Amino acid sequence: MRSTSSTIRTHRAARTASAVAAGALAFSLAACGGSGDKKSDGDGSSKGTETGATVTLPKLNGTTLEVAAVWTGAEQANFKKVLAEFEKRTGAKVTFVPAQDPIINFLGSKIAGGQPPDVALLPQPGAIKQAVDKKWAKPLGAEARAQLAKNYSQGWQDIGTVGGKQYGVYYKAANKSLIWYNAQVFENAGAQEPKTWKDLLSTAQKVYDSGVTPFSVGGADGWTLTDWFENVYLSQAGPEKYDQLAQHKIKWTDPSVKDALTTLAQIWGRKDYLAGGPDGALQTEFPASVTQTFTGGDQPKAGMVYEGDFVQVNIGETKAKVGTGAKVFPFPAVGGTAPVVSGGDAAVVLKDSKAAQALVTFLASPDAATIQAKLGGYLSPNKNVPDSAYPNAVQQRIAKALIASGDSFRFDMSDQAPQAFGGTPGKGEWKDLQDFLKNPKDVAGTQAKLEKDAAAAYGSGS
């Protein structure tokens, strides 16, 4: 799952079944006002450069650095403001290098040409491991590790660790356990925000009975389907099984996978519950799945759309306002507790130097994250970023929920998998779940395909 650029899949982004986190998100998230990311467009650039200095940085006059990420548009522009603050405080000159996705392939070509960037933002734990295995990544220095220890839960530190050494600073996160809904549709249908999967099915029926298709699904982008699966699986099977499946320590033919697919089929198997039916969903890309939920007045193409906090960016392309016309509730509990699934982007040093280590130290501090938080469209796993840094009440509560999950989140499962299985269009899990959306009755066949593709990608036989 990444977000509208890198986080969209991930993003490619807290997960576990944390009742605390779910509660923190649920307490009237949908009642909050706010105008989404656009709110910060007018004054964000001035506010965004104000930050208290919580970390000491060295003087780096005359030093140049390159930072690579797949971010584009506003996400890239806002990150450049963070880099500008680093330049101001150190005297270094930092150049942003736009990367293509998958970034590991992009970095491979740069390294082969003898021109690796100093630091890269990697959107999956699997990518960090690849960079370490290829001997591209360099361990973090003592200063960066000290900032991580002070500002991050152990869980966020652990997913940036390979072989007992710290390589990644998770600078950006995504809360991927949210369902957004058209408030007017719910009002017309007399529908309430559901707390459980059973409630969600009841809510969907009310929306359907009111004359609106319940769900918009961006099935053309396979990562959205992996995110659906992960939330159901985490809540239903529990965090221990989730970790085992993520590491392929249990097979995709396990009964727990059968249960999750059977549960998903209660929605995916209802053609009239999906905007455009399964065929329409498979032709709908993620951005359109959001915008078609919040356009069309009283008769949008769907009443609800599932995805992470980054949906706000796409809602901003419509006339709907986050907190009023567009509201949100936590992904309902399928099992005993609601899921908290996350994605994220980690800063990794590729060319070890005093300047590169200083930059990742800065990115691990509240100083850097607070700048970008004020600009909107961003969520930090840094627990010392003040809630007030986020530009609206909805985003503040989403951030609180992520931090409240502590070590109880789970990282996006497909992002932990080898890219061939969990991160490639038209292949592996993305393709297998697209085929399942087309034919939700074939649970056993889908499990067999998933296991065959996973075994090949994890190198554990066929």
C-alpha positions in Angstrom: 0.0 0.0 0.0 1.3 3.2 -0.9 -0.3 6.6 -0.5 -0.8 9.1 -3.2 2.8 8.8 -4.0 4.9 6.6 -1.9 2.7 6.0 1.0 -0.1 5.0 -1.2 1.0 1.5 -1.3 2.2 0.6 1.5 1.8 1.8 1.4 2.9 0.8 0.9 1.1 2.5 5.8 0.1 0.9 12.5 -1.5 -2.1 12.7 -2.2 -4.5 15.4 -5.3 -5.1 17.1 -4.9 -2.5 19.6 -8.1 -1.6 21.4 -6.5 1.5 22.7 -5.6 2.7 19.2 -9.0 1.9 17.9 -10.6 3.7 20.7 -8.4 6.7 20.3 -9.5 6.9 16.7 -13.1 6.1 17.2 -13.8 8.8 19.8 -15.8 11.0 17.4 -13.3 11.1 14.7 -16.1 11.6 12.2 -17.6 14.5 14.1 -14.5 16.6 13.6 -14.4 19.6 11.4 -11.6 20.4 9.0 -10.9 21.0 5.4 -8.3 18.4 4.6 -4.9 19.0 3.3 -5.9 22.1 1.3 -6.3 24.0 4.6 -2.6 24.4 4.8 -2.0 25.6 1.3 -2.5 29.2 2.1 -0.4 29.6 5.1 1.4 26.3 5.4 4.7 27.4 3.9 5.3 30.1 6.5 4.2 28.0 9.4 6.0 25.0 8.1 9.5 26.5 8.5 9.0 27.3 12.2 10.4 24.7 14.5 12.0 24.4 17.9 15.5 23.0 17.9 15.3 19.8 19.9 18.4 18.3 18.2 21.9 19.6 17.8 23.3 19.4 14.3 26.9 20.0 13.1 28.0 22.8 10.8 28.4 21.4 7.3 29.2 24.5 5.2 30.3 23.5 1.7 28.9 20.0 2.0 26.5 18.7 -0.7 24.0 15.9 -0.3 21.5 14.0 -2.5 18.3 12.6 -1.2 16.2 10.2 -3.3 12.4 9.4 -2.9 9.5 8.6 -5.1 7.5 11.5 -3.8 5.9 13.9 -6.3 3.7 17.0 -6.2 2.8 18.5 -2.9 4.4 15.7 -1.0 7.8 16.4 -2.6 7.3 20.2 -2.3 6.6 19.8 1.5 9.6 17.5 2.1 11.8 20.1 0.3 10.8 22.6 3.0 12.1 20.1 5.6 15.4 19.9 3.7 15.5 23.7 3.5 15.4 23.8 7.3 18.3 21.3 7.5 20.3 23.5 5.0 19.5 26.6 7.1 20.7 24.9 10.3 23.8 23.2 9.0 25.0 25.2 5.9 24.8 22.0 3.7 23.3 22.0 0.3 20.7 19.3 -0.3 19.4 18.2 -3.7 16.2 16.2 -4.0 16.4 13.4 -6.6 13.1 12.2 -7.9 13.1 8.4 -8.0 10.9 6.0 -10.0 9.0 3.1 -8.3 10.1 0.5 -7.5 12.9 2.6 -5.9 15.2 -0.4 -5.4 15.5 -0.8 -9.2 16.1 3.0 -9.5 18.8 2.9 -6.9 20.4 -0.2 -8.5 20.9 1.8 -11.7 22.3 4.8 -9.9 24.7 2.6 -7.9 25.8 0.7 -11.0 26.6 4.1 -12.5 28.7 5.1 -9.5 26.3 7.8 -8.4 24.2 6.6 -5.5 22.3 9.3 -3.5 23.5 9.9 0.0 20.1 9.1 1.6 17.1 7.3 0.2 13.5 7.0 1.5 12.4 3.4 1.1 8.7 2.5 1.3 9.0 -1.1 2.5 10.8 -3.1 5.2 11.6 -5.6 2.4 13.3 -2.8 0.4 15.5 -2.0 3.5 16.5 -5.6 3.8 17.3 -5.7 0.0 19.5 -2.6 0.4 21.3 -4.3 3.3 21.7 -7.6 1.5 23.2 -5.8 -1.5 25.5 -4.0 0.9 24.1 -0.6 -0.3 22.8 0.5 3.1 25.0 1.8 5.9 24.1 1.4 9.7 22.8 4.5 11.5 25.3 6.4 13.7 25.0 6.9 17.4 23.2 10.3 17.1 20.5 9.0 14.9 20.0 6.0 17.1 19.7 8.2 20.1 16.9 10.2 18.4 15.1 7.0 17.5 15.3 5.8 21.1 13.9 9.1 22.4 11.2 9.6 19.8 9.9 6.3 18.5 8.2 3.2 20.0 10.3 0.0 19.9 8.1 -1.3 17.2 8.9 1.5 14.8 12.6 1.0 15.6 12.4 -2.7 15.0 11.0 -2.5 11.5 14.1 -0.4 10.5 16.4 -3.1 11.9 18.2 -5.8 9.9 20.4 -8.4 11.4 20.4 -6.6 14.8 21.6 -3.3 13.3 19.6 -0.1 12.8 19.4 1.0 9.2 16.1 2.8 8.8 14.5 6.0 10.3 10.7 5.8 9.7 10.1 9.4 8.8 6.6 9.0 7.3 3.7 6.7 8.2 0.2 5.9 7.1 -2.8 4.7 9.3 -4.4 2.2 6.9 -7.3 1.1 9.1 -9.9 3.6 8.1 -13.1 3.7 6.1 -14.2 7.0 4.7 -17.9 7.7 4.0 -20.2 10.2 2.3 -22.0 11.8 5.2 -25.1 12.8 3.2 -25.5 9.2 2.0 -25.3 7.9 5.5 -27.8 10.5 6.7 -30.2 9.7 3.9 -29.9 6.0 4.6 -30.3 6.3 8.4 -26.9 4.5 8.7 -24.6 4.6 11.7 -20.9 4.2 11.9 -20.2 0.4 12.4 -18.0 -1.0 15.2 -17.9 -4.6 14.0 -17.8 -6.4 10.7 -21.4 -7.6 11.3 -22.4 -3.9 11.8 -20.5 -3.0 8.6 -22.6 -5.5 6.6 -25.8 -4.0 8.2 -24.7 -0.5 7.3 -23.9 -1.5 3.8 -27.4 -3.0 3.4 -29.0 0.3 4.6 -26.9 2.3 2.1 -27.9 -0.2 -0.6 -31.6 0.0 0.3 -31.4 3.8 0.1 -30.4 3.5 -3.6 -26.7 4.0 -3.4 -24.0 1.3 -4.0 -22.2 0.7 -0.7 -18.6 0.4 -1.6 -16.1 1.9 -4.0 -13.1 -0.3 -4.5 -9.9 0.7 -6.4 -9.2 -2.8 -7.7 -7.1 -1.7 -10.7 -4.4 -1.0 -8.1 -3.8 -4.4 -6.5 -2.3 -2.9 -3.4 -5.7 -1.7 -2.2 -6.9 -5.3 -2.2 -4.0 -6.4 -0.1 -4.8 -3.7 2.4 -8.4 -4.9 2.6 -7.1 -8.5 3.3 -4.6 -7.4 5.9 -7.1 -5.6 8.0 -9.5 -8.5 8.0 -6.8 -11.0 8.6 -5.1 -9.1 11.5 -8.4 -8.6 13.3 -9.7 -12.1 12.7 -6.5 -14.3 13.0 -4.6 -12.1 15.4 -1.2 -10.5 15.5 0.8 -13.7 16.0 -0.7 -15.4 12.9 -0.3 -12.1 11.0 3.4 -12.1 11.8 3.8 -15.7 10.8 2.0 -15.2 7.4 4.0 -12.0 6.8 7.2 -14.0 7.1 5.8 -17.0 5.3 6.2 -19.2 8.3 2.7 -20.5 7.7 1.4 -21.2 4.3 -1.3 -19.2 2.4 -3.3 -22.5 2.4 -3.6 -22.2 6.2 -7.2 -22.2 7.5 -6.8 -18.7 8.8 -6.4 -17.4 5.2 -9.5 -19.3 4.2 -11.4 -17.6 7.0 -10.2 -14.1 5.9 -11.0 -14.7 2.2 -14.4 -16.1 3.1 -15.1 -13.0 5.2 -14.0 -10.6 2.4 -16.3 -12.5 0.0 -19.2 -11.3 2.1 -18.6 -7.9 0.5 -16.6 -8.7 -2.6 -19.0 -11.4 -3.5 -22.0 -9.0 -3.6 -21.8 -7.6 -7.1 -24.4 -4.9 -6.3 -22.3 -3.8 -3.3 -19.4 -2.7 -5.5 -19.5 0.4 -7.7 -19.5 -0.9 -11.2 -19.6 -4.5 -10.0 -16.3 -6.5 -9.8 -15.5 -5.6 -13.4 -15.9 -1.9 -12.7 -13.9 -2.2 -9.5 -11.0 -3.8 -11.4 -11.0 -0.9 -13.8 -11.1 1.7 -11.1 -7.7 3.2 -9.9 -7.3 4.3 -6.3 -7.7 8.1 -6.8 -11.0 7.6 -8.7 -12.3 5.2 -6.1 -12.1 8.1 -3.6 -13.4 10.9 -5.8 -16.4 9.0 -7.1 -17.5 8.5 -3.5 -17.6 12.2 -2.8 -19.0 13.6 -6.1 -22.5 13.3 -7.6 -24.5 15.0 -4.8 -27.0 12.7 -3.2 -26.3 10.0 -5.7 -22.5 9.3 -5.8 -21.3 6.1 -7.3 -20.7 4.7 -3.8 -21.3 5.6 -0.1 -18.0 4.3 1.3 -14.4 3.8 0.3 -11.7 2.0 2.3 -8.1 3.3 2.6 -5.7 5.1 4.8 -5.3 8.7 6.1 -3.9 9.7 2.7 -7.4 9.5 1.3 -7.7 13.1 2.5 -5.5 14.3 -0.4 -7.9 12.8 -3.0 -11.0 14.1 -1.1 -9.4 17.5 -1.5 -9.9 17.2 -5.3 -13.7 17.2 -4.7 -16.0 19.8 -3.1 -16.4 17.6 0.0 -14.9 18.8 3.2 -13.1 16.4 5.6 -15.1 16.2 8.8 -18.4 17.4 7.4 -19.2 16.0 3.9 -16.5 13.3 4.1 -16.2 11.5 7.4 -14.3 8.5 8.6 -14.5 5.5 11.1 -11.9 2.9 12.1 -11.9 -0.3 10.2 -14.4 -2.5 12.1 -13.4 -5.4 14.3 -13.7 -8.7 12.5 -12.5 -10.6 15.5 -12.1 -9.5 19.1 -10.3 -6.2 18.4 -10.1 -3.7 15.6 -7.0 -3.7 13.4 -4.4 -1.0 13.3 -2.3 -1.5 10.1 0.4 0.9 9.0 2.7 1.7 6.1 5.6 4.0 6.0 8.8 5.4 4.4 12.2 5.0 6.0 15.3 7.1 5.5 18.4 4.9 4.8 22.0 6.1 4.4 23.7 4.8 1.2 26.8 6.9 1.3 28.2 7.1 4.9 29.4 10.6 5.9 29.0 13.1 8.7 26.5 15.0 6.6 24.4 12.0 5.7 24.3 10.8 9.3 23.3 14.4 10.4 20.4 14.4 7.9 18.9 11.1 9.1 19.4 12.3 12.7 17.4 15.4 11.8 14.7 13.3 10.1 14.5 11.2 13.3 13.8 14.3 15.4 10.5 16.0 16.1 11.9 19.1 14.4 11.7 17.7 10.9 8.4 15.9 11.3 6.7 18.9 12.9 7.5 21.0 9.8 5.9 18.6 7.4 3.0 17.8 9.7 1.9 21.5 9.6 1.8 21.3 5.8 -0.8 18.5 5.7 -1.0 15.2 3.9 1.5 13.7 6.3 1.6 11.5 9.3 4.6 10.8 11.6 5.3 7.8 13.8 7.4 10.2 15.9 5.7 10.2 19.3 7.1 13.7 20.2 5.5 15.5 17.3 2.8 17.7 19.0 -0.8 17.0 18.1 -1.3 20.7 17.4 1.2 20.4 14.5 -1.5 18.7 12.4 -3.7 21.1 10.4 -7.1 19.8 11.3 -8.9 17.8 14.0 -9.5 14.7 11.9 -5.8 14.4 11.1 -4.9 15.1 14.8 -7.0 12.2 15.9 -5.7 9.9 13.2 -2.2 10.8 14.4 -3.2 10.1 18.1 -4.5 6.7 17.1 -1.2 5.8 15.4 0.9 6.9 18.4 -1.6 5.3 20.9 -1.1 1.9 19.3 2.5 1.9 20.7 4.1 -1.4 19.7 0.7 -2.9 19.0 0.6 -1.8 15.3 1.4 -4.2 12.5 3.2 -3.0 9.3 1.6 -3.6 6.0 2.0 -7.3 5.2 2.6 -7.0 1.5 5.3 -4.4 2.1 7.2 -6.9 4.3 7.1 -9.5 1.5 9.6 -9.8 -1.4 8.7 -7.3 -4.1 7.8 -10.1 -6.6 5.0 -11.3 -4.3 3.8 -8.2 -2.5 4.7 -5.2 -4.6 4.5 -5.8 -8.4 1.5 -4.9 -10.6 0.1 -7.9 -12.4 2.0 -10.5 -10.3 1.9 -12.3 -7.0 -0.5 -11.2 -4.3 -1.8 -8.2 -6.2 -2.8 -10.3 -9.2 -4.1 -13.2 -7.1 -6.4 -10.9 -5.1 -7.6 -9.1 -8.3 -8.6 -12.6 -9.6 -10.3 -13.3 -6.3 -12.3 -10.1 -6.6 -13.4 -11.3 -10.0 -14.4 -14.7 -8.6 -14.8 -14.6 -4.8 -16.3 -18.1 -4.7 -12.9 -19.6 -5.5 -11.4 -19.5 -2.0 -9.3 -22.7 -2.3 -8.0 -21.8 -5.7 -7.0 -18.4 -4.6 -5.2 -19.8 -1.6 -3.3 -22.3 -3.8 -2.2 -19.5 -6.2 -1.1 -17.3 -3.3 0.9 -20.0 -1.8 2.6 -21.0 -5.1 3.5 -17.3 -5.8 4.6 -16.7 -2.2 6.8 -19.9 -2.1 8.5 -18.9 -5.3 9.1 -15.3 -4.1 10.3 -16.3 -0.6 12.6 -18.9 -2.1 11.1 -21.7 -0.2 10.2 -24.1 -3.0 7.1 -24.4 -5.1 
